[in-house]
Amino acid sequence: MKTIEFDLQIITPLFMGNAYQKAELRTQSFNGLIRYWYRLLGGRKETEDRIFGTANQKRSSKGRVIMKISSQKLQIKEFQKHLNKQGIPVHGSGTNYLGFSLHHKPKDKPEVRRQYIDVGQSFKLIFSFHPTLSENEIKQFLCAFWCSIYLGNFGSRSRRGFGSIICTNNTKSYQTTLNINDFNLSFYIDKDLSKWYPEQLRVIQDLNCWSQREGIPYIFQNMEIYRLLDIKKTGYRDWISEIHKNRTGKRLVNEPKTLNKNENDAINLLDYMGFLLNAYRSYYMPDYSEVKNFLQNPSKETLQINRVCFGLPLNFFYSSIGKSFRFSEVRRASPLMMKILMYNSKPQGLIIIFNPIVNGKYSYYFDPKSKNNWNKIYIPDKDIEITFDGFNPIIDFVNSLLNKKIIEKIDFRRQS
């Protein structure tokens, strides 16, 4: 079998584990994420089944890529929110916000803390390709793996920046170890991201074997990439003043907790990214008033809550009236993803957006239970229908960051 190995390093806490949530590296988890990105690339269903295997009533087959993990004993920790001296979660902490579900205390139950594999540790991921796979199929698999590493993350809360992994060796050796010709995909960041990403994505696109699949977002049509600019050179205070117009509340998020901390720490950058999202969504109008009015006078059958487009579950709590509104029964994947990378020993932050609307409907990945009504959710236990204004709040969030030069767009599409 043809074999290639990758040296990988964990950049942000990796919440990957078994059925009992005990932290460990699992080939099944890597395989599932690589397959997920293969679909977003637009790989053919028949080829996907050949590479990754299939199991259904008509037929089943094993995947043609064998995956192995090689590592030393990895350090395991438990996630804990940043707490103040009174033991209360620090208000405005970005990582508290992004990792809200990883450390919580259910009512009348013991405190729950998720285990994670600590940052800075390395391991090898080894792929062995069955002789029946063609050179082109191996290339397609490597493209999907590249996307899983450099566009996505792994494990729980992966869409919110946890489980970020990068490759630390320049694996262009596949040209010799796998005897693959005319394939210049690089797994090692050797230049500025604004140049590196377009180059690599065009190498992937040049395979000319991708096409959008029904109901699934397409990387080369539905995806946008933005990079964070230097936090100390951006006008985030002007941005805060602008987005908080007409908002009131004693817990408005106004200041990042990591502004004066080590700028070379990836966790600090993730905390800042969490601050940006938290600040934008904090007391978001008109959602905040709409839900509060409903709780005070629950006679409506329909509510418009635009924040839903950022993903579910979603909770509202109003201390002034002692009531809450929770979406804990309903789940919807977020079209907004965060990614932390390292380049020249400094962390780099990305915001990756997938427009979830494919041919006028919410795609399968973002709304598997309601494909035909992408802007409506029904909450059975509250006997109410939730509507929202499509994708606009996420677009507004990104545009607000662009206008204040907090982020910049990485344009990877070829000009027609």
Buried (B, 14 or more C-beta within 10 A) or exposed (E): EBEBBBBBBBBBBBBBBEEEEEBBBBEEBBBEBBBBBBBBBBBBEEBBBBBBBBEEEEEEEEBBBBBEBEBEEBEEBEBBBBEEEEEEBEBBBBBBBBBBBBBBEEEEEEEBBBBBBEBEBEBEBBBBBBEEBEBBBBBBBBBBBBBBBBBBBBBBBBBBBBBBBBBBBEBBEBEEEBEBEEBEBBBEBEEEBBEBBBEBBBBBBEBEBBEBBEBBBBBBEBBBBBBBBEBEEBEBEEBBEEBBEEEEEEEBBBEBBBBEBEBEBBBBBBBBBBBBBBBBBBBBEEBBEBBBEBBEEEEEEEBBBBBBBBBBEBEBEBEEEEBEBBBEEBEBBBBBBBBBBBBEEEBBBBBBBBBBBBEEBBBBBBBEEBBEBBBBBEBEEBEBBBBBBBBEBBBBBBEBBEEBBBBEEBEBEEEE
